[in-house]
């Protein structure tokens, strides 16, 4: 179950589906990836995340990051809901520590704050930010460049260019930092040999 190229990572095929991870994606030790998952180039999954795609699929684009302790899941098709609730995350998305992201869609450059909850069929628009601790309830749609906060989350305001530039810097930082951590993990693993 532990992958030789990815020390400390648990990868579990289920229902004939195995996670497909780009060679440049960083998956930190302690993470568990199950089932029908695709992760794109330069994306990073940080320590002790759980990505469980047993009943539908999880797709993560390029340069996105899922920070430590986050839980990602999806929901299966049901009567009246033939598509179910897959989890689709675009490029350059930032998902803060301990987030709970379930069966939703996050467009390119979307931002999920620390400890936030995103529920089935909710949508986070491009360059939009869900504040720390917020709960985006089922089927709620955040437009591009909107800031939403609260439990349940509601729109606070539009984001200005400075806020959006700040999110971009955060995403770029995680791409760089992931390279440093990948090297550190490889070195620690080799030392344990």
KEKE-3310 file (N, C-alpha, C; in steps of 0.2 Angstrom, whole numbers, plus 5000, padded with zeros to 4 digits):
npx = (5004:5010:5019:5033:5040:5035:5037:5030:5017:5000:4992:4978:4970:4953:4938:4943:4950:4964:4973:4980:4994:5003:5020:5027:5019:5018:5016:5013:5021:5010:4998:4983:4977:4964:4957:4948:4956:4964:4978:4986:5001:5014:5005:5001:4999:4997:5004:4996:4983:4967:4961:4947:4941:4930:4917:4914:4922:4938:4946:4960:4968:4982:4996:4989:4985:4983:4981:4988:4981:4968:4952:4945:4932:4918:4901:4890:4881:4863:4845:4837:4848:4858:4872:4878:4890:4904:4921:4928:4942:4951:4965:4979:4973:4970:4969:4966:4973:4966:4954:4937:4931:4919:4912:4911:4913:4928:4934:4947:4960:4953:4950:4951:4948:4956:4951:4938:4922:4916:4901:4892:4889:4891:4899:4914:4919:4931:4945:4939:4936:4933:4931:4941:4935:4922:4906:4901:4886:4876:4874:4876:4882:4897:4901:4914:4928:4923:4921:4916:4909:4906:4894:4880:4889:4889:4889:4901:4908:4916:4932:4947:4960:4972:4970:4968:4980:4988:4983:4987:5001:5002:4999:5009:5020:5017:5020:5034:5038:5034:5043:5054:5050:5048:5061:5067:5059:5063:5076:5076:5070:5079:5090:5084:5083)
npy = (4994:5006:5017:5015:5026:5036:5040:5035:5038:5032:5023:5017:5006:5005:4997:4994:5006:5016:5029:5042:5050:5065:5065:5076:5080:5083:5073:5072:5063:5053:5055:5049:5041:5036:5027:5033:5045:5060:5069:5084:5092:5098:5100:5099:5089:5090:5085:5072:5072:5066:5059:5053:5044:5034:5032:5041:5052:5061:5076:5085:5099:5108:5114:5116:5117:5106:5108:5103:5090:5091:5085:5076:5072:5063:5061:5047:5043:5045:5040:5051:5059:5057:5060:5061:5067:5072:5078:5092:5100:5115:5123:5130:5132:5135:5127:5128:5123:5109:5109:5104:5096:5093:5084:5095:5109:5118:5132:5138:5145:5147:5149:5141:5144:5141:5127:5128:5122:5114:5110:5097:5099:5113:5128:5136:5150:5156:5164:5167:5168:5158:5161:5158:5145:5146:5139:5133:5129:5116:5116:5130:5144:5153:5167:5173:5181:5184:5186:5176:5172:5165:5154:5148:5151:5167:5180:5193:5203:5210:5204:5214:5219:5218:5208:5197:5196:5193:5180:5173:5174:5166:5153:5151:5151:5139:5129:5131:5128:5115:5108:5109:5102:5089:5085:5085:5075:5064:5064:5061:5049:5041:5041:5034:5022)
npz = (5000:5003:4994:4983:4978:4984:4999:5015:5011:5009:4997:4990:4979:4974:4969:4956:4953:4953:4961:4951:4949:4945:4940:4945:4956:4973:4986:5003:5017:5027:5021:5014:5000:4990:4978:4964:4959:4952:4950:4946:4938:4948:4959:4976:4990:5007:5023:5031:5025:5019:5005:4998:4986:4983:4980:4970:4959:4961:4956:4953:4948:4940:4950:4962:4979:4994:5010:5026:5035:5029:5023:5009:5000:4991:4984:4979:4964:4965:4966:4956:4955:4945:4942:4954:4967:4962:4966:4960:4957:4952:4943:4952:4964:4981:4996:5013:5029:5037:5031:5025:5012:5001:4988:4978:4967:4963:4956:4945:4953:4965:4983:4998:5015:5031:5040:5034:5027:5013:5005:4996:4979:4979:4973:4970:4964:4951:4957:4969:4987:5001:5017:5032:5042:5037:5031:5017:5011:5004:4986:4985:4976:4973:4966:4953:4961:4973:4991:5003:5019:5036:5045:5041:5025:5018:5005:5007:5001:4986:4980:4980:4968:4975:4985:4977:4971:4982:4985:4974:4976:4987:4982:4973:4982:4988:4978:4976:4989:4991:4983:4990:5002:4996:4993:5006:5012:5004:5007:5021:5020:5013:5022:5033:5026)
capx = (5000:5015:5022:5040:5042:5031:5038:5025:5010:4996:4989:4974:4965:4947:4933:4947:4952:4970:4975:4984:4997:5008:5026:5029:5015:5021:5011:5017:5020:5004:4992:4980:4974:4960:4952:4948:4959:4969:4982:4990:5007:5016:5001:5004:4995:5002:5004:4990:4977:4964:4957:4944:4937:4928:4910:4914:4929:4941:4951:4964:4972:4989:4999:4984:4988:4978:4986:4989:4975:4962:4948:4942:4927:4913:4896:4888:4874:4857:4839:4836:4854:4862:4879:4882:4893:4911:4925:4932:4946:4954:4972:4981:4968:4973:4964:4969:4974:4960:4947:4933:4929:4915:4908:4909:4918:4932:4936:4954:4962:4949:4953:4947:4952:4958:4945:4932:4918:4912:4897:4890:4887:4893:4903:4918:4921:4938:4948:4934:4939:4929:4935:4943:4930:4916:4903:4897:4881:4874:4872:4877:4887:4901:4904:4921:4931:4918:4923:4911:4911:4901:4891:4881:4893:4886:4894:4903:4910:4920:4939:4951:4966:4978:4968:4969:4987:4990:4981:4992:5008:5001:4999:5016:5024:5016:5023:5041:5039:5033:5049:5059:5048:5049:5068:5068:5056:5067:5083:5074:5068:5085:5093:5081:5085)
capy = (5000:5012:5018:5015:5032:5041:5037:5037:5039:5026:5023:5011:5006:5002:4996:4994:5012:5018:5036:5044:5056:5067:5064:5082:5082:5082:5070:5072:5057:5053:5056:5043:5042:5030:5026:5037:5052:5062:5075:5087:5094:5103:5101:5097:5086:5090:5080:5069:5073:5060:5060:5046:5044:5027:5032:5045:5054:5067:5078:5091:5102:5109:5119:5117:5114:5104:5109:5098:5088:5092:5079:5077:5066:5064:5057:5043:5044:5042:5041:5058:5063:5052:5062:5061:5073:5072:5083:5094:5106:5117:5124:5136:5132:5135:5124:5129:5117:5106:5110:5098:5098:5087:5084:5102:5112:5124:5134:5140:5151:5148:5149:5139:5146:5136:5124:5129:5117:5115:5104:5094:5103:5120:5130:5142:5153:5158:5170:5168:5166:5156:5163:5153:5143:5146:5133:5134:5124:5112:5120:5137:5146:5159:5170:5175:5186:5185:5184:5173:5170:5163:5148:5146:5157:5172:5185:5199:5208:5208:5205:5219:5216:5216:5202:5192:5195:5189:5173:5170:5173:5160:5147:5150:5149:5132:5126:5131:5124:5108:5105:5109:5096:5083:5084:5084:5069:5059:5063:5058:5042:5038:5041:5028:5017)
capz = (5000:5003:4987:4984:4976:4988:5006:5020:5008:5008:4991:4990:4974:4976:4963:4950:4951:4957:4961:4946:4952:4941:4943:4949:4962:4980:4991:5009:5021:5031:5017:5012:4994:4989:4972:4957:4960:4947:4953:4940:4939:4953:4964:4982:4995:5013:5028:5035:5021:5017:4999:4997:4980:4983:4977:4964:4958:4964:4951:4955:4942:4941:4955:4967:4986:4999:5016:5031:5039:5025:5021:5003:4998:4986:4985:4973:4961:4969:4962:4955:4955:4941:4942:4961:4968:4962:4968:4955:4959:4946:4944:4956:4970:4988:5001:5019:5033:5041:5027:5024:5005:4999:4982:4976:4962:4965:4949:4945:4958:4971:4989:5004:5021:5036:5043:5031:5025:5007:5004:4990:4973:4980:4968:4972:4957:4950:4961:4975:4993:5006:5023:5037:5047:5034:5029:5011:5011:4997:4980:4985:4971:4974:4959:4953:4964:4979:4997:5007:5026:5040:5045:5034:5022:5014:5002:5011:4996:4980:4982:4976:4965:4980:4988:4972:4970:4988:4984:4968:4979:4991:4977:4970:4987:4989:4973:4978:4996:4990:4980:4996:5006:4992:4993:5013:5013:5000:5011:5027:5019:5012:5029:5037:5022)
cpx = (5004:5018:5029:5043:5039:5031:5033:5018:5007:4992:4985:4969:4959:4942:4937:4950:4958:4971:4980:4987:5003:5015:5029:5025:5018:5015:5015:5016:5014:4998:4990:4976:4970:4956:4953:4950:4964:4972:4987:4997:5008:5010:5004:4998:4999:5000:4997:4983:4974:4960:4954:4939:4934:4921:4909:4921:4932:4946:4954:4968:4979:4991:4994:4987:4982:4982:4984:4982:4968:4959:4944:4938:4922:4907:4893:4882:4869:4851:4838:4842:4859:4870:4882:4885:4901:4914:4929:4936:4951:4962:4973:4976:4972:4968:4968:4969:4967:4953:4944:4929:4926:4911:4906:4914:4921:4935:4944:4955:4958:4953:4948:4951:4952:4951:4938:4929:4915:4908:4895:4887:4887:4898:4907:4921:4928:4939:4943:4938:4933:4933:4936:4936:4923:4913:4899:4893:4879:4871:4873:4883:4890:4903:4911:4923:4927:4922:4916:4913:4905:4899:4884:4885:4888:4891:4895:4904:4914:4927:4942:4957:4971:4976:4970:4976:4990:4989:4986:4999:5008:5002:5006:5021:5023:5019:5031:5042:5038:5039:5054:5057:5049:5057:5070:5065:5060:5073:5081:5073:5075:5090:5091:5083:5083)
cpy = (5006:5011:5019:5022:5038:5039:5040:5039:5032:5027:5017:5011:5003:5002:4997:5001:5014:5025:5037:5050:5058:5066:5070:5084:5079:5079:5068:5065:5058:5053:5049:5044:5036:5031:5031:5044:5053:5068:5077:5089:5099:5105:5098:5095:5086:5085:5078:5071:5066:5062:5053:5047:5036:5027:5036:5047:5060:5069:5085:5093:5103:5115:5121:5114:5112:5104:5104:5097:5089:5085:5080:5071:5068:5060:5053:5045:5041:5043:5049:5062:5058:5054:5061:5067:5072:5078:5085:5101:5108:5118:5130:5137:5131:5132:5124:5123:5115:5108:5103:5100:5092:5088:5090:5103:5118:5126:5137:5146:5152:5147:5146:5140:5140:5134:5125:5122:5118:5109:5102:5099:5111:5121:5136:5144:5155:5164:5172:5165:5164:5157:5157:5151:5143:5140:5135:5128:5121:5117:5127:5139:5153:5161:5172:5181:5188:5183:5182:5171:5169:5156:5148:5153:5161:5177:5191:5204:5205:5209:5210:5215:5214:5210:5196:5191:5191:5182:5169:5169:5167:5153:5146:5148:5141:5127:5125:5127:5117:5104:5104:5103:5090:5081:5082:5077:5063:5058:5059:5050:5038:5037:5035:5022:5010)
cpz = (5000:4996:4987:4982:4980:4996:5011:5017:5007:5002:4990:4984:4977:4969:4957:4948:4956:4956:4955:4947:4947:4944:4947:4955:4968:4984:4998:5013:5026:5027:5015:5006:4991:4983:4966:4958:4954:4950:4948:4942:4944:4958:4970:4987:5002:5018:5031:5031:5020:5011:4997:4991:4979:4979:4971:4963:4961:4958:4953:4950:4944:4946:4960:4974:4990:5005:5021:5034:5035:5023:5014:5001:4993:4987:4978:4970:4965:4964:4962:4954:4952:4941:4949:4962:4968:4965:4963:4957:4953:4947:4949:4962:4976:4993:5008:5023:5036:5037:5026:5017:5002:4993:4979:4970:4964:4958:4950:4949:4964:4977:4994:5010:5026:5039:5040:5028:5018:5006:4997:4985:4974:4975:4971:4965:4957:4954:4967:4981:4998:5013:5028:5041:5044:5032:5023:5010:5004:4992:4980:4980:4972:4967:4959:4957:4970:4985:5001:5014:5030:5040:5046:5030:5018:5011:5006:5006:4990:4983:4977:4973:4969:4983:4983:4971:4976:4987:4979:4971:4983:4987:4975:4976:4989:4984:4974:4984:4995:4987:4986:5000:5002:4993:5001:5014:5010:5004:5017:5026:5017:5018:5033:5033:5023)
residu = (UNK:UNK:UNK:UNK:UNK:UNK:UNK:UNK:UNK:UNK:UNK:UNK:UNK:UNK:UNK:UNK:UNK:UNK:UNK:UNK:UNK:UNK:UNK:UNK:UNK:UNK:UNK:UNK:UNK:UNK:UNK:UNK:UNK:UNK:UNK:UNK:UNK:UNK:UNK:UNK:UNK:UNK:UNK:UNK:UNK:UNK:UNK:UNK:UNK:UNK:UNK:UNK:UNK:UNK:UNK:UNK:UNK:UNK:UNK:UNK:UNK:UNK:UNK:UNK:UNK:UNK:UNK:UNK:UNK:UNK:UNK:UNK:UNK:UNK:UNK:UNK:UNK:UNK:UNK:UNK:UNK:UNK:UNK:UNK:UNK:UNK:UNK:UNK:UNK:UNK:UNK:UNK:UNK:UNK:UNK:UNK:UNK:UNK:UNK:UNK:UNK:UNK:UNK:UNK:UNK:UNK:UNK:UNK:UNK:UNK:UNK:UNK:UNK:UNK:UNK:UNK:UNK:UNK:UNK:UNK:UNK:UNK:UNK:UNK:UNK:UNK:UNK:UNK:UNK:UNK:UNK:UNK:UNK:UNK:UNK:UNK:UNK:UNK:UNK:UNK:UNK:UNK:UNK:UNK:UNK:UNK:UNK:UNK:UNK:UNK:UNK:UNK:UNK:UNK:UNK:UNK:UNK:UNK:UNK:UNK:UNK:UNK:UNK:UNK:UNK:UNK:UNK:UNK:UNK:UNK:UNK:UNK:UNK:UNK:UNK:UNK:UNK:UNK:UNK:UNK:UNK:UNK:UNK:UNK:UNK:UNK:UNK:UNK:UNK:UNK:UNK:UNK:UNK)
# end
